[in-house]
Amino acid sequence: MRSALLSTPRPVPGRRAPALAGAAVVVLALPVCLAGGFPFAGWLLAAVLWAAAELLGLWLGRLPTGADHLGRSGVVAVGMAFRGIGVMVVLLAVTVAKRDVGVTAVVIYALAYTLSLGISLVEYFTGEKRG
């Protein structure tokens, strides 16, 4: 059963619901930060990084990929890797420089990313099987 679950091809899940869910986490974190006394700069950093990563993902998602577009497939792969690595490098640098701002941003971004990933996985595994 397990091998059939992971080897059954399915369509790529949509990007809208995961992106909106992650954005909702970021937006809902603002009043929590303000009421809890957490730094606004941490929330702002998480919001900017979330928006930038989503915009980069949206742009990369529009590029054609596959065997007929090997060069662009490589650009998409490197871009998607850079998307995650770039966010982590910025968060690490800010956390080292200003711990409270960095930790706030890391927590908010991690929660948004986790919800976004979870929704993508649910969409994928509940999607129509191909093949």
URTA-V892171 format. One record per residue. PHI is phi as a letter, one per 40 degrees, with the letter a starting at -180 (* if undefined). OMEGA is omega in radians with two decimals (* if undefined). BURIAL is + if it has 9 or more other ideal C-beta (glycine too) atoms within 8 Angstrom, else -. Layout:
[[PHI	OMEGA	BURIAL] [PHI	OMEGA	BURIAL]]
//
This chain:
[[*	-3.09	-] [c	-3.13	-] [c	3.10	-] [c	3.14	-] [c	-3.08	-] [c	-3.09	-] [b	3.13	-] [c	-3.14	+] [c	3.11	-] [b	3.09	+] [c	3.10	-] [c	-3.14	-] [c	3.11	+] [c	-3.12	-] [b	-3.01	+] [c	-3.07	-] [c	3.10	+] [c	-3.14	+] [c	3.12	+] [c	3.11	-] [c	3.10	+] [c	3.10	+] [c	3.10	+] [c	3.09	-] [c	-3.14	+] [c	-3.13	+] [c	-3.13	-] [c	3.11	-] [c	-3.12	+] [c	3.13	+] [c	3.10	-] [c	3.12	+] [c	-3.11	+] [c	-3.13	-] [c	-3.10	-] [c	3.12	-] [g	3.09	-] [c	-3.07	+] [c	3.08	+] [c	3.14	-] [c	3.09	+] [c	3.08	+] [c	-3.13	+] [c	3.10	-] [c	3.12	+] [c	-3.13	+] [c	3.14	+] [c	3.12	-] [c	3.12	+] [c	-3.13	+] [c	-3.14	+] [c	3.14	-] [c	3.13	+] [c	3.10	+] [c	3.08	-] [c	3.10	+] [c	3.10	+] [c	3.12	+] [c	3.14	-] [c	3.12	+] [c	3.13	-] [c	3.14	-] [c	3.11	+] [c	3.12	-] [b	3.10	-] [h	-3.07	-] [c	3.13	-] [c	-3.09	-] [b	-3.04	+] [c	3.13	-] [c	3.13	-] [c	3.07	+] [c	3.09	+] [c	3.10	-] [c	3.13	+] [c	-3.12	+] [c	3.14	-] [c	3.13	-] [c	3.12	+] [c	3.09	+] [c	3.13	-] [c	-3.14	-] [d	3.13	+] [c	-3.12	+] [c	3.14	-] [c	3.12	+] [c	-3.11	+] [c	3.11	-] [c	3.13	-] [c	-3.13	+] [c	3.12	+] [c	-3.13	+] [c	3.14	-] [c	3.13	+] [c	3.10	+] [c	-3.10	-] [c	-3.11	-] [b	-2.97	+] [d	-3.07	-] [c	3.10	+] [c	-3.12	+] [c	-3.13	+] [c	3.08	+] [d	3.14	+] [c	3.14	+] [c	-3.11	+] [c	-3.13	-] [c	-3.12	+] [c	-3.14	+] [c	3.10	-] [c	3.13	+] [c	-3.13	+] [c	-3.13	+] [c	3.11	-] [c	3.13	+] [c	3.11	+] [c	3.13	+] [c	3.12	-] [c	3.09	+] [c	3.13	+] [c	3.09	+] [c	3.11	-] [c	-3.12	+] [c	-3.05	+] [c	3.04	-] [b	3.14	-] [c	-3.13	+] [c	3.13	-] [c	3.08	-] [b	3.02	-] [g	*	-]]
//
